[in-house]
Amino acid sequence: MEALPEGSYLDTIIRAGRIGGHQYFIPLSWNLPQAYSTQEKAEKISESGDLYAALAAEALALEGDEAYGASSLQLGRADVLNLFLETSGSGLIDTESREVSVEEEEFRRMADFVKVFYDNMEKTRTIAGRYQNDFAGAVAHFTWLLENYSFMNNLRYYQTVYPKMVIEEMSFAPFERTDGDGLTVQVIQYGAVNANTRNAENAWKLLKYLMDAPMTVDFPKYETQSIYYAPVSAAVYEESIETLSSKDGVGPGWPVKPLNEANAQLLLEIPGRIQEAVIPNAALGNLTQECMEPYFLGEDSFENCYDKMIQRMKLYLNE
């Protein structure tokens, strides 16, 4: 595989496919979990600077109120715990040594954060169903809308939808690392060239084409067949922001306006805040979710579930 031109791609994202100094996988796109709210409600976030704590505190404050919830959920992943472990920077394993590396205290914090969703699942489902076709009603009854769809397209979408349908300005907050040191993002699509292929040159050309392909910015919000997430090419990323800043998008029955200058600048700053990118491990995510499910459902203690998970992880790593 030929060397990638230095500075042409978002190096932190590209490193996600590197193990022991060797590039096994080529990341093609990436994303991060986001929270959207009104400016007024978002002040609760800025007070603590910790979105995880703010959301958990809001859920506790609304615990006895069946009409209001802390958040809706549009995450698109079944392994919710592993998603937030990745996002918070609390990796489960050391990819170099293939050993369990998670710290129990930080793991418990993320497990308790995910348990908030489980404890409020029935209420969340009821409220979301009640206001399924009423965005203003949903926003009025949820403090945050949590999403794991394309954050670049989402920002343009909600920038118009909030003022038009709620008559309030939107606030956008990406979930940050719990050490306060920027962002850990997820690689969504990636590719590799089989070492035994007879068409290595053409395979590499295909990957290079995908790395440099323009980002899709004109699909309906939840049209999963068309979604292309943030590109790994630095030039294409900036071009995508220019396109989002000059082109209307598909809205809920009417177009959404181009990205404004402040939000375009926000997107430009995000790559510089990325400390790490992770290629999600589906097998590990499913294992973690399965072991911790009894704790989330209140059927077993954290300690029992955690010990079982660690043992299962060790077996998985030694297979």
C-alpha positions as CSV (number, residue, x, y, z in Angstrom):
1,M,0.0,0.0,0.0
2,E,1.5,3.3,-1.0
3,A,2.1,6.0,1.6
4,L,-0.6,8.6,2.0
5,P,0.4,12.2,1.4
6,E,1.1,13.9,4.8
7,G,-1.5,16.4,5.8
8,S,-3.9,15.5,3.0
9,Y,-6.0,13.3,5.3
10,L,-7.2,13.7,8.9
11,D,-4.2,11.8,10.4
12,T,-6.0,11.1,13.7
13,I,-8.8,9.3,11.8
14,I,-6.4,7.4,9.5
15,R,-4.4,6.1,12.6
16,A,-7.5,4.2,13.7
17,G,-6.7,1.6,11.1
18,R,-3.1,1.2,12.2
19,I,-1.8,-1.6,14.5
20,G,1.8,-2.0,15.5
21,G,2.8,0.7,13.0
22,H,1.2,-1.1,10.1
23,Q,-1.9,0.3,8.3
24,Y,-4.3,-2.7,8.1
25,F,-7.5,-0.7,7.4
26,I,-8.2,2.5,5.7
27,P,-10.9,4.6,7.3
28,L,-13.3,6.2,4.8
29,S,-15.7,8.2,7.0
30,W,-16.4,9.0,10.6
31,N,-18.9,10.5,13.0
32,L,-19.6,11.4,16.7
33,P,-22.6,11.3,19.0
34,Q,-24.4,14.6,19.3
35,A,-26.9,16.3,21.6
36,Y,-29.3,19.0,20.3
37,S,-31.4,21.4,22.5
38,T,-32.6,24.9,22.6
39,Q,-30.2,27.6,23.7
40,E,-32.2,28.1,27.0
41,K,-32.1,24.5,28.0
42,A,-28.5,24.1,26.9
43,E,-27.4,26.5,29.7
44,K,-27.6,23.4,32.0
45,I,-24.8,21.9,29.9
46,S,-22.5,24.9,30.1
47,E,-22.9,25.1,33.9
48,S,-21.2,21.8,34.5
49,G,-19.3,21.4,31.2
50,D,-20.1,17.7,31.4
51,L,-22.9,16.5,29.1
52,Y,-22.9,13.0,30.7
53,A,-23.5,14.4,34.2
54,A,-26.0,17.0,32.9
55,L,-28.1,14.4,31.1
56,A,-28.1,12.0,34.1
57,A,-29.0,14.9,36.5
58,E,-31.9,16.0,34.2
59,A,-33.2,12.4,34.1
60,L,-33.2,12.3,37.9
61,A,-34.9,15.6,38.2
62,L,-37.7,14.5,35.9
63,E,-37.9,11.0,37.4
64,G,-41.5,11.5,38.8
65,D,-42.8,13.3,35.7
66,E,-44.2,11.0,33.0
67,A,-44.8,13.9,30.6
68,Y,-41.2,15.0,30.3
69,G,-37.9,13.2,29.6
70,A,-34.2,14.0,29.6
71,S,-33.6,12.8,26.1
72,S,-34.8,11.0,23.0
73,L,-32.6,8.4,21.3
74,Q,-31.6,8.1,17.7
75,L,-28.3,6.2,18.0
76,G,-28.4,3.6,15.3
77,R,-26.3,1.1,17.3
78,A,-27.4,-1.8,19.5
79,D,-24.1,-1.7,21.6
80,V,-24.9,1.5,23.3
81,L,-22.5,0.9,26.2
82,N,-19.6,0.3,23.9
83,L,-20.5,3.4,21.8
84,F,-20.3,5.7,24.9
85,L,-17.2,3.9,26.2
86,E,-15.5,4.7,22.9
87,T,-16.8,8.3,22.9
88,S,-15.7,8.9,26.5
89,G,-12.2,7.7,25.7
90,S,-12.5,4.6,28.0
91,G,-11.3,1.9,25.7
92,L,-12.0,-1.7,26.7
93,I,-8.8,-3.2,25.3
94,D,-5.3,-2.2,24.4
95,T,-5.2,-2.9,20.6
96,E,-1.4,-3.3,20.7
97,S,-1.1,-5.8,23.5
98,R,-4.7,-7.2,23.1
99,E,-5.2,-7.1,26.9
100,V,-8.1,-5.7,28.9
101,S,-7.3,-2.1,29.6
102,V,-10.6,-0.7,30.9
103,E,-10.6,1.1,34.3
104,E,-13.4,-0.2,36.5
105,E,-14.3,3.2,37.9
106,E,-14.7,4.8,34.5
107,F,-16.5,1.8,33.1
108,R,-19.0,2.0,36.0
109,R,-19.6,5.7,35.2
110,M,-20.4,4.9,31.6
111,A,-22.5,1.9,32.6
112,D,-24.5,4.0,35.0
113,F,-24.9,6.6,32.3
114,V,-26.3,4.0,29.9
115,K,-28.6,2.6,32.7
116,V,-30.3,6.0,32.8
117,F,-31.6,5.3,29.3
118,Y,-32.8,1.8,30.4
119,D,-34.5,3.3,33.5
120,N,-36.3,5.8,31.3
121,M,-36.9,3.6,28.3
122,E,-40.6,3.1,28.7
123,K,-41.2,6.8,29.4
124,T,-39.0,7.8,26.4
125,R,-40.8,5.4,24.1
126,T,-44.2,6.8,25.3
127,I,-43.3,10.5,24.8
128,A,-41.6,9.8,21.5
129,G,-44.7,7.9,20.2
130,R,-47.0,10.7,21.4
131,Y,-45.0,13.4,19.5
132,Q,-43.8,11.3,16.6
133,N,-45.0,13.7,14.0
134,D,-44.8,16.8,16.2
135,F,-41.2,18.2,16.4
136,A,-42.2,21.2,18.5
137,G,-44.0,18.9,20.9
138,A,-41.1,16.5,21.2
139,V,-38.6,19.3,21.8
140,A,-40.9,20.8,24.5
141,H,-41.0,17.4,26.3
142,F,-37.4,16.3,25.9
143,T,-34.4,18.4,27.1
144,W,-32.1,17.0,24.5
145,L,-32.4,15.1,21.2
146,L,-29.5,12.5,21.1
147,E,-28.3,11.4,17.7
148,N,-25.6,9.4,16.1
149,Y,-26.4,10.3,12.5
150,S,-24.2,12.4,10.2
151,F,-23.3,15.3,12.5
152,M,-22.4,17.7,9.6
153,N,-25.8,17.2,7.8
154,N,-27.6,17.2,11.2
155,L,-26.2,20.6,12.2
156,R,-27.5,22.2,9.0
157,Y,-30.9,20.4,9.4
158,Y,-31.5,21.5,13.1
159,Q,-30.1,25.0,12.5
160,T,-33.2,25.7,10.5
161,V,-35.7,23.3,12.1
162,Y,-35.4,24.6,15.7
163,P,-36.1,28.3,14.9
164,K,-38.8,27.5,12.4
165,M,-40.7,24.9,14.5
166,V,-39.8,25.8,18.1
167,I,-39.2,29.5,17.6
168,E,-35.9,29.1,19.6
169,E,-32.3,28.9,18.5
170,M,-30.6,25.5,18.4
171,S,-27.7,24.5,20.6
172,F,-25.3,21.7,19.4
173,A,-23.0,19.7,21.8
174,P,-20.8,16.8,20.7
175,F,-20.1,14.2,23.5
176,E,-16.5,14.8,24.6
177,R,-14.0,12.6,26.3
178,T,-14.5,12.4,30.1
179,D,-10.9,13.5,30.7
180,G,-11.8,16.8,29.1
181,D,-9.2,16.4,26.4
182,G,-11.2,16.8,23.2
183,L,-13.1,14.2,21.2
184,T,-12.9,10.5,20.4
185,V,-14.8,9.7,17.3
186,Q,-16.1,6.5,15.5
187,V,-15.0,5.3,12.1
188,I,-18.2,4.4,10.2
189,Q,-16.9,3.0,7.0
190,Y,-13.4,1.5,6.2
191,G,-11.7,-0.7,3.7
192,A,-8.7,-3.0,3.3
193,V,-6.8,-4.7,0.6
194,N,-6.5,-8.5,0.9
195,A,-2.8,-9.5,1.0
196,N,-3.5,-12.3,-1.4
197,T,-5.4,-10.3,-4.0
198,R,-4.2,-10.4,-7.6
199,N,-5.6,-6.9,-8.1
200,A,-3.8,-4.9,-5.3
201,E,-3.3,-1.9,-7.5
202,N,-6.9,-1.6,-8.6
203,A,-8.1,-2.3,-5.0
204,W,-5.9,0.5,-3.7
205,K,-7.2,2.9,-6.5
206,L,-10.8,2.1,-5.4
207,L,-10.0,2.9,-1.7
208,K,-8.2,6.1,-2.8
209,Y,-11.3,7.1,-4.9
210,L,-13.6,6.5,-1.8
211,M,-11.3,8.5,0.4
212,D,-11.5,11.5,-2.0
213,A,-15.1,11.2,-2.9
214,P,-17.4,14.2,-2.2
215,M,-19.7,13.9,0.8
216,T,-23.5,13.4,0.2
217,V,-25.4,16.4,1.5
218,D,-28.8,16.2,-0.1
219,F,-30.6,13.1,1.4
220,P,-33.6,13.0,3.7
221,K,-32.6,13.0,7.3
222,Y,-33.2,9.4,8.2
223,E,-32.6,7.9,4.7
224,T,-29.9,5.4,5.8
225,Q,-29.3,4.1,2.3
226,S,-27.8,7.4,1.2
227,I,-26.0,8.7,4.3
228,Y,-22.3,9.4,3.9
229,Y,-20.6,10.6,7.0
230,A,-17.7,13.0,7.6
231,P,-14.9,12.4,5.0
232,V,-11.3,11.6,5.9
233,S,-9.8,13.9,3.3
234,A,-9.0,17.3,4.8
235,A,-9.8,19.0,1.5
236,V,-13.1,17.2,1.0
237,Y,-14.1,17.9,4.6
238,E,-13.6,21.7,4.0
239,E,-15.3,21.4,0.6
240,S,-18.3,19.7,2.4
241,I,-18.6,22.6,4.8
242,E,-18.6,25.0,1.9
243,T,-21.3,23.0,0.2
244,L,-23.4,22.8,3.4
245,S,-22.9,26.6,3.7
246,S,-24.1,27.4,0.2
247,K,-26.8,24.7,-0.5
248,D,-30.3,24.2,0.8
249,G,-30.9,20.7,2.3
250,V,-33.8,18.3,2.5
251,G,-36.1,19.3,5.4
252,P,-39.3,18.0,6.9
253,G,-41.6,19.0,4.0
254,W,-39.6,22.2,3.2
255,P,-35.9,23.0,2.5
256,V,-33.5,23.7,5.3
257,K,-31.2,26.8,4.9
258,P,-27.5,26.7,4.2
259,L,-25.2,26.4,7.3
260,N,-24.6,29.8,8.9
261,E,-21.1,31.2,9.5
262,A,-20.9,30.3,13.2
263,N,-21.9,26.7,12.6
264,A,-19.6,26.4,9.6
265,Q,-16.7,27.6,11.9
266,L,-17.8,25.1,14.5
267,L,-17.4,22.3,12.0
268,L,-14.0,23.6,10.8
269,E,-12.7,23.4,14.4
270,I,-13.9,19.8,15.1
271,P,-11.0,17.9,13.4
272,G,-8.5,19.9,15.6
273,R,-10.3,18.7,18.7
274,I,-10.1,14.9,17.8
275,Q,-7.7,13.0,20.1
276,E,-8.5,9.5,18.9
277,A,-10.7,7.6,16.4
278,V,-12.0,4.1,16.9
279,I,-13.1,1.4,14.6
280,P,-16.0,-0.2,16.5
281,N,-15.5,-3.9,17.3
282,A,-19.0,-5.4,16.9
283,A,-18.1,-8.7,18.6
284,L,-16.7,-6.8,21.6
285,G,-19.7,-4.4,21.7
286,N,-22.2,-7.3,21.7
287,L,-20.3,-9.1,24.4
288,T,-20.2,-6.1,26.6
289,Q,-23.9,-5.3,26.1
290,E,-24.9,-8.9,26.8
291,C,-22.9,-9.2,30.0
292,M,-24.1,-5.8,31.4
293,E,-27.8,-6.2,30.3
294,P,-28.9,-7.7,33.7
295,Y,-27.4,-4.7,35.5
296,F,-29.2,-2.3,33.2
297,L,-32.5,-4.1,33.7
298,G,-32.0,-4.2,37.5
299,E,-31.7,-8.0,37.6
300,D,-28.1,-8.3,38.9
301,S,-25.5,-6.3,40.6
302,F,-22.9,-4.2,38.7
303,E,-20.1,-6.2,40.4
304,N,-21.4,-9.6,39.2
305,C,-22.0,-8.4,35.6
306,Y,-18.7,-6.6,35.4
307,D,-16.7,-9.7,36.7
308,K,-18.5,-11.8,34.1
309,M,-17.7,-9.4,31.4
310,I,-14.0,-9.2,32.2
311,Q,-13.8,-13.0,32.2
312,R,-15.6,-13.2,28.8
313,M,-13.3,-10.5,27.4
314,K,-10.2,-12.4,28.5
315,L,-11.5,-15.6,26.8
316,Y,-12.3,-13.5,23.7
317,L,-8.9,-12.0,23.5
318,N,-7.1,-15.3,23.9
319,E,-9.1,-17.2,21.3
